[in-house]
Amino acid sequence: MWKLAHQQHAPHVGAVAPAFTLRRLDGPGKLSLASFRGRPVVLNFWASWCEPCKGEATVLERDWTRYRGRGVVFLGVDYHDLAPDARRFVSAHA
């Protein structure tokens, strides 16, 4: 994640996201952004200690419920947390 946010030429809002593969929080293995190619993706960067992220989580959960049947992927990327803290956040806001 650190490499995504701190690139020499970070992507601009609305630009194509850079390719990345990260460890899954909800189980073993990794997840690649490229695996969702051709589908609309809502990409959200969050952290357990981020106060605005708590409010966003409610909105994103609501929208995921509304649009998942239309093939929209909601992908959350944890920014700089320990895995137990990140899992607690997801449990509290999912």
C-alpha positions in Angstrom: 0.0 0.0 0.0 2.8 2.4 0.9 4.1 2.2 -2.6 0.7 3.0 -4.1 0.3 6.2 -2.1 3.9 7.4 -2.2 4.8 7.0 -5.9 6.9 9.6 -7.6 4.0 10.4 -9.9 0.9 9.4 -7.8 -2.3 9.0 -9.9 -4.8 11.8 -10.0 -8.4 11.6 -8.9 -10.4 10.1 -11.8 -7.3 8.6 -13.4 -6.8 4.9 -14.1 -5.6 3.2 -10.8 -2.2 1.7 -10.9 -2.0 -2.1 -11.0 -1.5 -3.7 -7.6 -1.8 -6.9 -5.7 -2.3 -7.0 -1.9 -2.8 -9.6 0.8 -6.5 -10.3 1.6 -7.7 -9.2 5.0 -10.6 -11.7 5.0 -8.6 -14.9 4.4 -5.5 -16.4 2.8 -4.2 -15.3 -0.5 -3.8 -12.1 -2.5 -6.2 -10.0 -4.5 -5.2 -8.1 -7.7 -7.0 -5.1 -9.0 -6.5 -6.5 -12.5 -8.8 -9.4 -11.6 -11.7 -6.9 -11.8 -10.8 -5.6 -15.2 -13.9 -4.6 -17.2 -16.1 -4.2 -14.1 -16.8 -0.9 -12.4 -14.7 -0.7 -9.1 -15.2 1.7 -6.2 -11.8 1.9 -4.6 -11.7 3.1 -1.0 -8.5 3.7 1.0 -9.1 3.6 4.7 -7.5 3.1 8.2 -8.9 2.0 11.5 -7.8 5.2 13.2 -9.3 7.5 10.5 -12.4 9.2 11.9 -13.9 10.2 8.4 -13.4 6.6 7.4 -16.0 5.5 9.9 -18.7 7.6 8.3 -17.6 6.6 4.9 -17.9 2.9 5.8 -21.6 3.3 6.5 -22.2 4.9 3.1 -20.0 2.4 1.3 -21.8 -0.5 2.9 -25.2 1.0 1.9 -24.1 1.5 -1.7 -22.5 -1.9 -1.9 -25.8 -3.5 -0.9 -27.5 -1.3 -3.6 -25.1 -1.9 -6.5 -23.5 -5.3 -6.0 -26.3 -6.9 -8.1 -25.3 -4.7 -11.0 -21.7 -6.0 -10.9 -20.1 -3.0 -9.1 -17.1 -4.1 -7.0 -16.4 -2.2 -3.8 -12.8 -2.7 -2.8 -11.4 -1.4 0.4 -7.6 -1.0 0.8 -6.4 -0.7 4.4 -3.8 2.0 4.8 -1.1 1.3 7.3 -2.8 -0.8 10.0 -1.9 -3.9 11.9 -4.1 -6.7 10.7 -6.0 -7.2 14.0 -6.9 -3.5 14.1 -8.1 -3.6 10.5 -10.2 -6.7 11.1 -11.8 -5.0 14.2 -12.7 -2.0 12.0 -14.3 -4.2 9.3 -16.2 -6.1 11.9 -17.5 -3.0 13.5 -18.5 -1.3 10.2 -19.6 -4.1 8.0 
